[in-house]
């Protein structure tokens, strides 16, 4: 018997940060049929850097962004790479202004 892989959905929104903030954290979620995929590995591609995070028991993957040191509007991609049970999810483009 062969079971087809499901295709989950990435939920991510644009977020702004203050330049003076010491640590900048961004959160995103991946869901399949309304259920959070705990332990799923998510990726954030942002300004020529790649960040990885796992979805925790609270349903959120938290990325720590460390290289934003000047005021600007940055764009990035948040996605789910897939695993043995789920297909790769379509990446979402986000906007992150630093004010």
DOMARMAR-293286 format. One record per atom (N, C-alpha, C): x, y, z. Coordinates in steps of 0.001 Angstrom, whole numbers, padded with zeros to 6 digits, always signed. Atoms other than C-alpha are relative to their C-alpha. Layout:
N
XYZ...
// end
This chain:
99
+000839-001172+000000+000000+000000+000000+000897+001253+000000-000769-001233+000115+001342+003415-000981-000877+001168+000445+000726-001171-000498+000281+006563+000858+000641+001241-000613-000518-001216+000630+000636+009856-000997+000406+001016+001068-000451-001049-000920+002548+012658+000707-000949+001185-000070+000814-001207-000042+000541+015680+001808+000855+001226-000260-000700-001262+000222+001445+019243+000890-000480+001019+001020+000398-000936-001058+001399+021567+003938+000016+001455-000475+000062-001428+000268+000902+025326+004071+000885+000738+000998-000841-000842-000848+003412+027853+005426-000785+001260+000332+000677-001211-000451+001937+030692+007492+001066+000940+000552-001017-000980-000398+004208+033732+007737-000485+001386-000395+000411-001376+000254+003600+037467+007932+001208+000922+000054-001055-001004-000066+005749+040523+007382+000083+000560+001412-000199-000514-001349+007231+041995+010547+001057+001090-000044-001015-001057-000061+009114+045181+011368+000751-000091+001324-000861+000010-001175+011974+045502+013825+000576+001396+000205-000707-001240-000291+013579+048466+015555+001499-000263-000140-001441+000130+000175+017214+049043+014713+000696-000203+001336-000623+000084-001324+018006+049371+018424-000205-001351+000688+000246+001310-000622+016650+045872+019219+001253-000859-000100-001222+000798-000034+019547+043680+020279-000192-001325-000745+000314+001260+000660+017959+040402+019174-001292+000155-000793+001174-000080+000865+015522+040146+016290-000482-001425-000263+000563+001334+000157+013263+037090+016295-001190+000046-000943+001103+000096+000943+010896+036052+013502-000637-001383+000169+000682+001282-000166+008245+033328+013867-000862-000315-001209+000832+000493+001095+006430+031232+011272-000555-001365+000400+000662+001270-000305+004189+028146+011255-000205-000788-001282+000352+000859+001133+003618+025188+008944-001125-000921+000463+001171+000798-000358+000238+023402+008951-000413-000898-001156+000587+000897+000985-001393+020489+007162-001409-000353+000483+001421+000225-000333-005206+020282+007200-000342+000539+001385+000315-000667-001257-005353+022673+010154+000827-000433+001193-000827+000470-001113-002853+020763+012303+001442+000456-000186-001383-000462+000009+000576+022118+013190+000927-001202-000113-000981+001077+000155+003530+019968+012109+001137+000201+000994-001016-000137-001044+005523+019757+015343+001275-000717-000423-001292+000593+000341+009223+019082+014832+000414+000195-001442-000338-000231+001399+009140+020145+011173+001128+001026-000098-001119-000918+000187+012257+021922+009922-000377+001046-001043+000336-001097+000900+011645+025338+008369+001265+000788-000343-001157-000761+000468+014008+027618+006463-000419+001444-000280+000189-001421+000283+014300+031417+006218+001213+000457-000792-001078-000529+000845+016364+032816+003335-000145+001504+000017+000118-001409-000297+017182+036383+004085+001346+000681-000197-001205-000796+000244+019821+038787+002707+001252-000875-000115-001113+000910+000300+022152+036070+001370+000412-000900+001165-000249+000924-001108+021934+034060+004598-001195-000947+000100+001053+001000-000184+019928+030950+005415-000062-000351+001476+000226+000347-001402+018439+030304+008858-000929-001211+000044+000844+001171-000188+016902+027018+010038-000595+000026+001400+000641+000113-001313+014444+026409+012876-000989-001155-000040+000993+001073-000114+012244+023563+014103-001270+000545+000620+001289-000378-000568+008561+023944+014859-000100-000657+001373+000081+000494-001368+008126+023603+018616-001392-000486+000357+001287+000501-000474+005263+022246+020699-001076+001081-000011+000966-001094+000071+003652+025703+020594-000460+000255-001435+000416-000122+001397+003359+025367+016798+000744+001056-000787-000724-001068+000679+005878+028071+015907+001481-000334-000126-001441+000076+000201+009367+028036+014447+000541+001408+000185-000545-001319-000302+011464+030929+015778+001411+000107-000560-001294-000271+000608+014371+032311+013757+000632+001204+000691-000728-001142-000569+017009+034566+015334+000812+000627-001137-000662-000705+001092+018135+037142+012751+001082+000892+000607-001117-000651-000667+021560+038530+013552+000732+001049-000820-000859-000829+000841+022874+040545+010618-000656+001270-000544+000670-001214+000465+020509+043536+010222+000457+001176+000844-000616-001061-000789+022465+046594+011293-000210+001398-000565+000295-001334+000509+021088+049462+009190-001453+000076-000447+001391-000202+000374+017706+050948+008383-000183-000283-001481+000298+000355+001385+016264+049446+005204-001253-000873-000026+001111+000934+000181+013441+047318+003787+000563-001263-000644-000561+001254+000470+014500+043695+003381-001127-000951-000390+000955+001045+000342+012676+040829+001674+000664-001349+000226-000507+001332-000241+013041+037162+002460-001029-001044-000385+000883+001120+000296+011514+033737+001839-000042-000936+001193+000192+000980-001073+010071+031401+004469-000599-001244-000632+000508+001218+000610+009515+027777+003547+000184-001228+000871-000114+001318-000629+009245+024135+004561+000626-000917-001037-000755+000794+000961+011710+021744+002904-000581-001379-000271+000580+001324+000174+009616+018601+003294+000722-001042+000836-000611+001135-000701+010326+015275+004978-000581-001286-000585+000466+001251+000594+009433+011613+004470-001520-000137-000010+001452+000069-000028+005744+012282+005216-000686+001117-000792+000608-001174+000635+005142+015704+003608+000885+000538-001116-000709-000648+001098+006088+017406+000351+000523+001358+000430-000499-001355-000197+007974+020679+000173-001167+000976-000143+001071-000997+000051+005658+023631+000855+000472+001211-000791-000305-001209+000753+005502+026715-001323+000516+001078+000952-000587-001038-000832+007705+029470+000088-000829+001285-000074+000721-001261-000081+006175+032776+001172+001005+001139+000076-000859-001196-000028+007828+036131+000452-000464+000917+001110+000330-000905-001107+007975+038420+003482+000795+001295-000142-000661-001300-000030+008927+042062+003966+000356+000317+001447-000454-000317-001352+010990+043075+006993+000665+001373-000014-000637-001312-000092+011545+046824+007416+000670+000188+001361-000719-000352-001223+014087+047996+009983-000174+001510+000172+000263-001426-000236+013035+051316+011489+000771+000510+001205
// end
